[in-house]
Every structure is written in C-alpha cells, then in structure tokens.
C-alpha cells in the first residue's frame, strides 16, 4: 500500500472518529485490528473488542475530534500527528472533570493489512489531558494502572 492510500484510510478514520461514528470506523479496520492507547494502558484486539473500546471512549469523550496535520510513511506503516480536542465527562477515571474542552497534541502510528487498518497506536500526554480537564493526573493514573500505583480498578 502506498503513502497516499494509507493516509486516505487514516484520514477517513479520523473523520469517522471525529463524528463518533463507530460503524464507519470499524469498516476501516482489518479483522485482526489491534488498537493501543498507552496513556490509558489499553489494548483492544479484533473488531468486537474495538467496538466496545470505541463506544466506551466516546462515552467518556463525546465531542472528540482529531485534526491530522502531517504524516510520514513507508511500505506498511504510517505515522500521523496533529491535535485532538475533547471534553472529559463522567466518572470513568474516578475524578470529576471541569467540563472544559482540552486540546492536546497527538501522534498515531498505523499498520495496514489487505488494504485496511490493522494496527493503531494512539499517543498523547495523559498529564496534559488531565491538567486541561481540571483533574489530578495521579488520581487518574491510580484508576488506570492500579497494579503499578496501588489504586482502584478502571
């Protein structure tokens, strides 16, 4: 797959996710999709698990949107960078957010198989998201990583 084709898929996924359109996002995924979000400590494998993770993500960040500003790729990998805008809601992270929309830099590494997205690694700084959402990064980390921090379950 060439750079242009990979970026078109990544851009279509960004558009689908910015609309909160889980079915449209899933249509872009290979059945072997692996979605990793290191800041949240999550890895989702396969279409069914990714559907659950995306629905949970959009419940926590209902106004999520991402703007991809640049990219670089090779034969089977693409890296994009840009800005995500999102408002933390609910109590998933064990904190009460301030309701303000955060704007955070992101970069996303994609892998491809059979003309579809087979891997997505979504990177951002959890502390920046927490700061702009008015919550304690330590409290969120305790919820997300209880084995490491001695906190409660996510």
N, CA and C atoms as an extended XYZ file, in Angstrom:
462
Properties=species:S:1:pos:R:3:atomname:S:1:resname:S:1:resid:I:1 pbc="F F F"
N         0.855       -1.176        0.000 N   UNK     1
C         0.000        0.000        0.000 CA  UNK     1
C         0.895        1.231        0.000 C   UNK     1
N         0.539        2.229       -0.785 N   UNK     2
C         1.381        3.419       -0.858 CA  UNK     2
C         0.994        4.453        0.209 C   UNK     2
N         1.848        5.451        0.351 N   UNK     3
C         1.677        6.502        1.357 CA  UNK     3
C         0.327        7.190        1.219 C   UNK     3
N        -0.060        7.503        0.000 N   UNK     4
C        -1.332        8.203       -0.230 CA  UNK     4
C        -2.532        7.352        0.221 C   UNK     4
N        -2.529        6.076       -0.150 N   UNK     5
C        -3.612        5.183        0.251 CA  UNK     5
C        -3.690        5.019        1.759 C   UNK     5
N        -2.529        4.898        2.399 N   UNK     6
C        -2.514        4.770        3.855 CA  UNK     6
C        -3.074        6.034        4.509 C   UNK     6
N        -2.648        7.208        4.015 N   UNK     7
C        -3.125        8.449        4.615 CA  UNK     7
C        -4.621        8.625        4.378 C   UNK     7
N        -5.120        8.226        3.215 N   UNK     8
C        -6.560        8.324        2.962 CA  UNK     8
C        -7.351        7.494        3.971 C   UNK     8
N        -6.870        6.286        4.275 N   UNK     9
C        -7.532        5.462        5.291 CA  UNK     9
C        -7.452        6.110        6.668 C   UNK     9
N        -6.263        6.604        7.035 N   UNK    10
C        -6.093        7.255        8.339 CA  UNK    10
C        -6.991        8.487        8.441 C   UNK    10
N        -7.078        9.255        7.375 N   UNK    11
C        -7.913       10.454        7.377 CA  UNK    11
C        -9.390       10.077        7.476 C   UNK    11
N        -9.798        9.025        6.771 N   UNK    12
C       -11.186        8.551        6.871 CA  UNK    12
C       -11.505        8.097        8.293 C   UNK    12
N       -10.542        7.440        8.938 N   UNK    13
C       -10.740        7.015       10.326 CA  UNK    13
C       -10.844        8.232       11.242 C   UNK    13
N        -9.985        9.226       11.037 N   UNK    14
C       -10.058       10.454       11.841 CA  UNK    14
C       -11.421       11.109       11.685 C   UNK    14
N       -11.928       11.154       10.457 N   UNK    15
C       -13.250       11.738       10.220 CA  UNK    15
C       -14.342       10.944       10.940 C   UNK    15
N       -14.295        9.610       10.813 N   UNK    16
C       -15.307        8.761       11.457 CA  UNK    16
C       -15.278        8.944       12.976 C   UNK    16
N       -14.078        8.934       13.541 N   UNK    17
C       -13.969        9.092       14.989 CA  UNK    17
C       -14.386       10.491       15.431 C   UNK    17
N       -14.100       11.505       14.617 N   UNK    18
C       -14.491       12.869       14.957 CA  UNK    18
C       -16.009       13.025       14.943 C   UNK    18
N       -16.701       12.157       14.245 N   UNK    19
C       -18.167       12.142       14.247 CA  UNK    19
C       -18.717       11.186       15.297 C   UNK    19
N       -17.829       10.428       15.952 N   UNK    20
C       -18.271        9.410       16.904 CA  UNK    20
C       -18.970        8.259       16.205 C   UNK    20
N       -18.645        8.027       14.946 N   UNK    21
C       -19.303        7.028       14.107 CA  UNK    21
C       -18.556        5.699       14.196 C   UNK    21
N       -18.927        4.886       15.184 N   UNK    22
C       -18.254        3.607       15.415 CA  UNK    22
C       -18.395        2.658       14.226 C   UNK    22
N       -19.581        2.483       13.641 N   UNK    23
C       -19.685        1.578       12.484 CA  UNK    23
C       -18.776        1.988       11.319 C   UNK    23
N       -18.687        3.289       11.043 N   UNK    24
C       -17.807        3.752        9.961 CA  UNK    24
C       -16.350        3.476       10.294 C   UNK    24
N       -15.960        3.660       11.546 N   UNK    25
C       -14.578        3.367       11.957 CA  UNK    25
C       -14.285        1.878       11.793 C   UNK    25
N       -15.212        1.040       12.216 N   UNK    26
C       -15.000       -0.409       12.142 CA  UNK    26
C       -14.862       -0.899       10.713 C   UNK    26
N       -15.523       -0.247        9.768 N   UNK    27
C       -15.413       -0.653        8.358 CA  UNK    27
C       -14.006       -0.432        7.805 C   UNK    27
N       -13.234        0.417        8.446 N   UNK    28
C       -11.865        0.710        8.001 CA  UNK    28
C       -10.837       -0.232        8.622 C   UNK    28
N       -11.268       -1.034        9.583 N   UNK    29
C       -10.382       -1.924       10.324 CA  UNK    29
C       -10.335       -3.324        9.718 C   UNK    29
N        -9.154       -3.883        9.687 N   UNK    30
C        -8.962       -5.295        9.359 CA  UNK    30
C        -9.517       -6.123       10.521 C   UNK    30
N        -9.928       -7.328       10.255 N   UNK    31
C       -10.481       -8.173       11.333 CA  UNK    31
C        -9.459       -8.444       12.437 C   UNK    31
N        -8.168       -8.328       12.125 N   UNK    32
C        -7.099       -8.530       13.111 CA  UNK    32
C        -6.660       -7.228       13.790 C   UNK    32
N        -7.464       -6.191       13.729 N   UNK    33
C        -7.081       -4.881       14.252 CA  UNK    33
C        -6.618       -4.951       15.706 C   UNK    33
N        -5.533       -4.220       15.985 N   UNK    34
C        -5.039       -4.043       17.350 CA  UNK    34
C        -4.940       -2.543       17.583 C   UNK    34
N        -5.710       -2.054       18.545 N   UNK    35
C        -5.718       -0.637       18.896 CA  UNK    35
C        -5.095       -0.486       20.276 C   UNK    35
N        -4.013        0.285       20.332 N   UNK    36
C        -3.311        0.509       21.603 CA  UNK    36
C        -3.362        1.986       21.964 C   UNK    36
N        -3.653        2.259       23.224 N   UNK    37
C        -3.605        3.617       23.758 CA  UNK    37
C        -2.765        3.562       25.026 C   UNK    37
N        -1.440        3.739       24.886 N   UNK    38
C        -0.554        3.609       26.046 CA  UNK    38
C        -0.908        4.531       27.214 C   UNK    38
N        -1.385        5.740       26.947 N   UNK    39
C        -1.718        6.656       28.040 CA  UNK    39
C        -2.822        6.100       28.932 C   UNK    39
N        -3.727        5.300       28.355 N   UNK    40
C        -4.795        4.667       29.122 CA  UNK    40
C        -4.447        3.235       29.506 C   UNK    40
N        -3.332        2.716       29.002 N   UNK    41
C        -2.939        1.349       29.309 CA  UNK    41
C        -3.847        0.314       28.670 C   UNK    41
N        -4.445        0.653       27.519 N   UNK    42
C        -5.389       -0.267       26.894 CA  UNK    42
C        -4.870       -0.823       25.573 C   UNK    42
N        -5.251       -2.058       25.304 N   UNK    43
C        -5.017       -2.715       24.024 CA  UNK    43
C        -6.284       -3.497       23.693 C   UNK    43
N        -6.840       -3.220       22.512 N   UNK    44
C        -8.045       -3.919       22.063 CA  UNK    44
C        -7.714       -4.695       20.799 C   UNK    44
N        -8.112       -5.970       20.772 N   UNK    45
C        -7.816       -6.844       19.641 CA  UNK    45
C        -9.107       -7.324       18.987 C   UNK    45
N        -9.158       -7.241       17.661 N   UNK    46
C       -10.314       -7.717       16.920 CA  UNK    46
C       -11.426       -6.683       16.863 C   UNK    46
N       -12.367       -6.921       15.966 N   UNK    47
C       -13.437       -5.957       15.730 CA  UNK    47
C       -14.388       -5.817       16.916 C   UNK    47
N       -14.784       -6.916       17.520 N   UNK    48
C       -15.749       -6.841       18.631 CA  UNK    48
C       -15.178       -6.072       19.817 C   UNK    48
N       -13.944       -6.367       20.168 N   UNK    49
C       -13.322       -5.672       21.304 CA  UNK    49
C       -13.112       -4.189       20.986 C   UNK    49
N       -12.738       -3.892       19.739 N   UNK    50
C       -12.551       -2.497       19.350 CA  UNK    50
C       -13.859       -1.729       19.358 C   UNK    50
N       -14.948       -2.384       18.989 N   UNK    51
C       -16.251       -1.726       19.045 CA  UNK    51
C       -16.569       -1.316       20.484 C   UNK    51
N       -16.339       -2.212       21.445 N   UNK    52
C       -16.588       -1.900       22.859 CA  UNK    52
C       -15.711       -0.749       23.336 C   UNK    52
N       -14.421       -0.796       22.979 N   UNK    53
C       -13.482        0.239       23.415 CA  UNK    53
C       -13.855        1.597       22.824 C   UNK    53
N       -14.206        1.618       21.543 N   UNK    54
C       -14.577        2.891       20.924 CA  UNK    54
C       -15.849        3.463       21.555 C   UNK    54
N       -16.841        2.624       21.806 N   UNK    55
C       -18.069        3.106       22.444 CA  UNK    55
C       -17.777        3.667       23.835 C   UNK    55
N       -16.907        2.989       24.570 N   UNK    56
C       -16.542        3.468       25.905 CA  UNK    56
C       -15.779        4.793       25.806 C   UNK    56
N       -14.882        4.894       24.827 N   UNK    57
C       -14.120        6.126       24.625 CA  UNK    57
C       -15.062        7.295       24.332 C   UNK    57
N       -16.015        7.093       23.401 N   UNK    58
C       -16.929        8.171       23.039 CA  UNK    58
C       -17.906        8.507       24.158 C   UNK    58
N       -18.186        7.564       25.045 N   UNK    59
C       -18.999        7.875       26.223 CA  UNK    59
C       -18.225        8.799       27.167 C   UNK    59
N       -16.911        8.615       27.245 N   UNK    60
C       -16.069        9.443       28.107 CA  UNK    60
C       -15.705       10.773       27.455 C   UNK    60
N       -15.628       10.793       26.113 N   UNK    61
C       -15.211       11.977       25.357 CA  UNK    61
C       -16.171       12.184       24.177 C   UNK    61
N       -17.418       12.600       24.452 N   UNK    62
C       -18.438       12.625       23.401 CA  UNK    62
C       -18.195       13.630       22.273 C   UNK    62
N       -17.377       14.639       22.510 N   UNK    63
C       -17.130       15.642       21.469 CA  UNK    63
C       -15.743       15.503       20.840 C   UNK    63
N       -15.161       14.310       20.944 N   UNK    64
C       -13.815       14.062       20.407 CA  UNK    64
C       -13.729       14.455       18.938 C   UNK    64
N       -12.653       15.132       18.604 N   UNK    65
C       -12.319       15.374       17.204 CA  UNK    65
C       -10.809       15.438       17.092 C   UNK    65
N       -10.307       14.973       15.969 N   UNK    66
C        -8.870       14.995       15.742 CA  UNK    66
C        -8.592       15.633       14.387 C   UNK    66
N        -7.559       16.454       14.360 N   UNK    67
C        -7.118       17.126       13.152 CA  UNK    67
C        -5.716       16.621       12.837 C   UNK    67
N        -5.578       15.840       11.766 N   UNK    68
C        -4.267       15.333       11.361 CA  UNK    68
C        -3.578       16.407       10.538 C   UNK    68
N        -2.403       16.829       10.989 N   UNK    69
C        -1.707       17.942       10.327 CA  UNK    69
C        -0.522       17.514        9.497 C   UNK    69
N        -0.042       16.309        9.701 N   UNK    70
C         1.105       15.837        8.925 CA  UNK    70
C         1.229       14.339        9.033 C   UNK    70
N         2.049       13.788        8.146 N   UNK    71
C         2.255       12.336        8.166 CA  UNK    71
C         3.533       11.971        7.431 C   UNK    71
N         4.007       10.769        7.735 N   UNK    72
C         5.128       10.170        7.035 CA  UNK    72
C         4.872        8.667        7.025 C   UNK    72
N         5.274        8.021        5.930 N   UNK    73
C         5.011        6.590        5.849 CA  UNK    73
C         6.056        5.849        5.057 C   UNK    73
N         5.998        4.510        5.153 N   UNK    74
C         6.819        3.640        4.316 CA  UNK    74
C         5.895        2.578        3.733 C   UNK    74
N         6.400        1.402        3.426 N   UNK    75
C         5.598        0.388        2.739 CA  UNK    75
C         4.367       -0.078        3.503 C   UNK    75
N         4.430       -0.151        4.828 N   UNK    76
C         3.298       -0.716        5.583 CA  UNK    76
C         2.999        0.007        6.885 C   UNK    76
N         3.649        1.147        7.111 N   UNK    77
C         3.445        1.899        8.351 CA  UNK    77
C         3.268        3.376        8.029 C   UNK    77
N         2.391        4.015        8.759 N   UNK    78
C         2.147        5.443        8.612 CA  UNK    78
C         2.137        6.055       10.003 C   UNK    78
N         2.764        7.201       10.149 N   UNK    79
C         2.697        7.957       11.404 CA  UNK    79
C         2.100        9.317       11.074 C   UNK    79
N         1.062        9.676       11.802 N   UNK    80
C         0.401       10.975       11.637 CA  UNK    80
C         0.541       11.757       12.932 C   UNK    80
N         0.487       13.070       12.818 N   UNK    81
C         0.491       13.914       14.008 CA  UNK    81
C        -0.512       15.031       13.808 C   UNK    81
N        -0.964       15.556       14.926 N   UNK    82
C        -1.944       16.623       14.876 CA  UNK    82
C        -2.430       16.987       16.258 C   UNK    82
N        -3.696       17.381       16.327 N   UNK    83
C        -4.287       17.860       17.568 CA  UNK    83
C        -5.628       17.178       17.800 C   UNK    83
N        -5.844       16.741       19.021 N   UNK    84
C        -7.149       16.213       19.421 CA  UNK    84
C        -7.805       17.236       20.340 C   UNK    84
N        -9.102       17.386       20.160 N   UNK    85
C        -9.901       18.253       21.023 CA  UNK    85
C       -10.995       17.370       21.618 C   UNK    85
N       -11.148       17.433       22.938 N   UNK    86
C       -12.076       16.529       23.597 CA  UNK    86
C       -12.399       17.031       24.995 C   UNK    86
N       -13.584       16.664       25.462 N   UNK    87
C       -14.020       17.030       26.804 CA  UNK    87
C       -14.203       15.756       27.611 C   UNK    87
N       -13.474       15.652       28.721 N   UNK    88
C       -13.618       14.507       29.621 CA  UNK    88
C       -14.943       14.640       30.361 C   UNK    88
N       -15.738       13.560       30.329 N   UNK    89
C       -17.026       13.562       31.018 CA  UNK    89
C       -17.148       12.307       31.877 C   UNK    89
N       -18.146       12.296       32.737 N   UNK    90
C       -18.428       11.106       33.542 CA  UNK    90
C       -17.403       10.871       34.628 C   UNK    90
N       -17.443        9.652       35.194 N   UNK    91
C       -16.542        9.321       36.301 CA  UNK    91
C       -15.686        8.097       36.001 C   UNK    91
N       -15.539        7.762       34.721 N   UNK    92
C       -14.741        6.595       34.336 CA  UNK    92
C       -13.353        6.613       34.973 C   UNK    92
N       -12.787        7.792       35.115 N   UNK    93
C       -11.417        7.902       35.609 CA  UNK    93
C       -11.349        8.178       37.112 C   UNK    93
N       -12.495        8.118       37.785 N   UNK    94
C       -12.521        8.291       39.227 CA  UNK    94
C       -12.340        9.726       39.686 C   UNK    94
N       -12.594       10.684       38.800 N   UNK    95
C       -12.428       12.101       39.114 CA  UNK    95
C       -13.611       12.870       38.533 C   UNK    95
N       -13.790       14.107       38.964 N   UNK    96
C       -14.840       14.963       38.436 CA  UNK    96
C       -14.185       16.048       37.572 C   UNK    96
N       -14.269       15.911       36.230 N   UNK    97
C       -13.637       16.895       35.356 CA  UNK    97
C       -14.366       18.239       35.374 C   UNK    97
N       -13.657       19.275       34.912 N   UNK    98
C       -14.192       20.634       34.942 CA  UNK    98
C       -15.157       20.942       33.797 C   UNK    98
N       -15.287       20.056       32.818 N   UNK    99
C       -16.203       20.267       31.704 CA  UNK    99
C       -15.650       21.108       30.573 C   UNK    99
N       -14.398       21.542       30.695 N   UNK   100
C       -13.784       22.330       29.620 CA  UNK   100
C       -13.176       21.401       28.565 C   UNK   100
N       -13.172       21.858       27.350 N   UNK   101
C       -12.620       21.089       26.242 CA  UNK   101
C       -11.099       21.214       26.241 C   UNK   101
N       -10.434       20.075       26.195 N   UNK   102
C        -8.968       20.047       26.152 CA  UNK   102
C        -8.502       20.022       24.703 C   UNK   102
N        -7.325       20.529       24.482 N   UNK   103
C        -6.675       20.492       23.171 CA  UNK   103
C        -5.270       19.943       23.385 C   UNK   103
N        -5.013       18.751       22.840 N   UNK   104
C        -3.747       18.082       23.122 CA  UNK   104
C        -3.073       17.610       21.833 C   UNK   104
N        -1.746       17.711       21.793 N   UNK   105
C        -1.025       17.150       20.652 CA  UNK   105
C        -1.094       15.622       20.691 C   UNK   105
N        -1.193       15.022       19.504 N   UNK   106
C        -1.246       13.564       19.391 CA  UNK   106
C        -0.357       13.107       18.248 C   UNK   106
N         0.093       11.869       18.353 N   UNK   107
C         0.624       11.218       17.165 CA  UNK   107
C         0.130        9.788       17.164 C   UNK   107
N        -0.073        9.279       15.945 N   UNK   108
C        -0.729        7.989       15.767 CA  UNK   108
C         0.079        7.161       14.773 C   UNK   108
N         0.422        5.961       15.185 N   UNK   109
C         1.146        5.031       14.316 CA  UNK   109
C         0.148        3.995       13.794 C   UNK   109
N         0.091        3.849       12.481 N   UNK   110
C        -0.825        2.910       11.850 CA  UNK   110
C        -0.053        1.799       11.150 C   UNK   110
N        -0.626        0.599       11.162 N   UNK   111
C        -0.141       -0.534       10.364 CA  UNK   111
C        -1.306       -0.973        9.473 C   UNK   111
N        -1.005       -1.590        8.357 N   UNK   112
C        -2.024       -1.928        7.368 CA  UNK   112
C        -1.881       -3.374        6.912 C   UNK   112
N        -3.025       -3.940        6.529 N   UNK   113
C        -3.051       -5.313        6.014 CA  UNK   113
C        -4.263       -5.439        5.095 C   UNK   113
N        -4.051       -5.991        3.929 N   UNK   114
C        -5.144       -6.223        2.979 CA  UNK   114
C        -5.942       -4.957        2.676 C   UNK   114
N        -5.263       -3.816        2.604 N   UNK   115
C        -5.919       -2.568        2.259 CA  UNK   115
C        -6.754       -1.950        3.369 C   UNK   115
N        -6.583       -2.426        4.605 N   UNK   116
C        -7.316       -1.902        5.761 CA  UNK   116
C        -6.352       -1.583        6.899 C   UNK   116
N        -6.830       -0.881        7.895 N   UNK   117
C        -6.015       -0.557        9.071 CA  UNK   117
C        -5.977       -1.784        9.972 C   UNK   117
N        -4.774       -2.273       10.228 N   UNK   118
C        -4.588       -3.471       11.056 CA  UNK   118
C        -4.015       -3.135       12.427 C   UNK   118
N        -3.520       -1.926       12.589 N   UNK   119
C        -2.967       -1.521       13.872 CA  UNK   119
C        -3.029       -0.019       14.024 C   UNK   119
N        -3.352        0.409       15.233 N   UNK   120
C        -3.347        1.829       15.561 CA  UNK   120
C        -2.780        1.975       16.966 C   UNK   120
N        -1.732        2.785       17.079 N   UNK   121
C        -1.173        3.144       18.392 CA  UNK   121
C        -1.361        4.641       18.542 C   UNK   121
N        -2.195        5.026       19.519 N   UNK   122
C        -2.607        6.418       19.705 CA  UNK   122
C        -1.858        6.994       20.906 C   UNK   122
N        -0.983        7.952       20.651 N   UNK   123
C        -0.130        8.523       21.693 CA  UNK   123
C        -0.522        9.961       22.007 C   UNK   123
N        -0.616       10.258       23.314 N   UNK   124
C        -0.814       11.617       23.801 CA  UNK   124
C        -0.325       11.656       25.241 C   UNK   124
N        -0.185       12.868       25.769 N   UNK   125
C         0.288       13.038       27.138 CA  UNK   125
C        -0.896       13.099       28.099 C   UNK   125
N        -1.021       12.073       28.933 N   UNK   126
C        -2.127       11.988       29.887 CA  UNK   126
C        -2.126       13.186       30.837 C   UNK   126
N        -0.956       13.642       31.252 N   UNK   127
C        -0.888       14.774       32.187 CA  UNK   127
C        -1.463       16.047       31.564 C   UNK   127
N        -1.242       16.251       30.283 N   UNK   128
C        -1.784       17.425       29.601 CA  UNK   128
C        -3.304       17.347       29.553 C   UNK   128
N        -3.837       16.176       29.217 N   UNK   129
C        -5.286       15.992       29.204 CA  UNK   129
C        -5.873       16.243       30.592 C   UNK   129
N        -5.249       15.675       31.617 N   UNK   130
C        -5.744       15.844       32.990 CA  UNK   130
C        -5.688       17.299       33.430 C   UNK   130
N        -4.582       17.977       33.144 N   UNK   131
C        -4.427       19.374       33.535 CA  UNK   131
C        -5.527       20.237       32.918 C   UNK   131
N        -5.747       20.069       31.630 N   UNK   132
C        -6.757       20.880       30.950 CA  UNK   132
C        -8.182       20.489       31.367 C   UNK   132
N        -8.349       19.272       31.871 N   UNK   133
C        -9.666       18.811       32.327 CA  UNK   133
C        -9.892       19.101       33.807 C   UNK   133
N        -8.878       19.695       34.470 N   UNK   134
C        -9.014       20.085       35.864 CA  UNK   134
C        -9.023       18.934       36.843 C   UNK   134
N        -8.314       17.841       36.489 N   UNK   135
C        -8.283       16.679       37.371 CA  UNK   135
C        -6.846       16.298       37.702 C   UNK   135
N        -6.686       15.556       38.752 N   UNK   136
C        -5.376       15.101       39.193 CA  UNK   136
C        -4.869       13.964       38.307 C   UNK   136
N        -3.712       14.156       37.717 N   UNK   137
C        -3.099       13.088       36.920 CA  UNK   137
C        -2.831       11.876       37.799 C   UNK   137
N        -2.382       12.104       39.034 N   UNK   138
C        -2.105       10.986       39.943 CA  UNK   138
C        -3.366       10.171       40.217 C   UNK   138
N        -4.499       10.848       40.427 N   UNK   139
C        -5.749       10.133       40.685 CA  UNK   139
C        -6.170        9.313       39.468 C   UNK   139
N        -6.036        9.882       38.278 N   UNK   140
C        -6.395        9.157       37.052 CA  UNK   140
C        -5.458        7.973       36.849 C   UNK   140
N        -4.179        8.180       37.074 N   UNK   141
C        -3.212        7.079       36.923 CA  UNK   141
C        -3.511        5.957       37.914 C   UNK   141
N        -3.893        6.299       39.134 N   UNK   142
C        -4.249        5.254       40.108 CA  UNK   142
C        -5.424        4.425       39.605 C   UNK   142
N        -6.393        5.059       38.954 N   UNK   143
C        -7.557        4.347       38.421 CA  UNK   143
C        -7.156        3.489       37.212 C   UNK   143
N        -6.327        4.038       36.324 N   UNK   144
C        -5.953        3.332       35.096 CA  UNK   144
C        -4.929        2.227       35.323 C   UNK   144
N        -4.024        2.429       36.270 N   UNK   145
C        -2.912        1.498       36.488 CA  UNK   145
C        -2.836        1.053       37.940 C   UNK   145
N        -3.867        0.394       38.437 N   UNK   146
C        -3.898        0.046       39.869 CA  UNK   146
C        -2.768       -0.870       40.308 C   UNK   146
N        -2.319       -1.768       39.462 N   UNK   147
C        -1.244       -2.696       39.840 CA  UNK   147
C         0.070       -1.945       40.069 C   UNK   147
N         0.261       -0.860       39.332 N   UNK   148
C         1.505       -0.094       39.439 CA  UNK   148
C         1.416        0.964       40.548 C   UNK   148
N         0.227        1.568       40.673 N   UNK   149
C         0.081        2.703       41.594 CA  UNK   149
C        -0.613        2.346       42.899 C   UNK   149
N        -1.183        1.135       42.996 N   UNK   150
C        -1.894        0.742       44.203 CA  UNK   150
C        -3.289        1.322       44.294 C   UNK   150
N        -3.855        1.791       43.133 N   UNK   151
C        -5.195        2.392       43.118 CA  UNK   151
C        -6.272        1.373       42.826 C   UNK   151
N        -7.491        1.886       42.539 N   UNK   152
C        -8.649        1.053       42.235 CA  UNK   152
C        -8.697        0.623       40.796 C   UNK   152
N        -9.631       -0.241       40.449 N   UNK   153
C        -9.760       -0.784       39.086 CA  UNK   153
C       -10.377        0.233       38.152 C   UNK   153
N        -9.996        0.144       36.844 N   UNK   154
C       -10.537        1.063       35.822 CA  UNK   154
C       -11.866        0.557       35.306 C   UNK   154
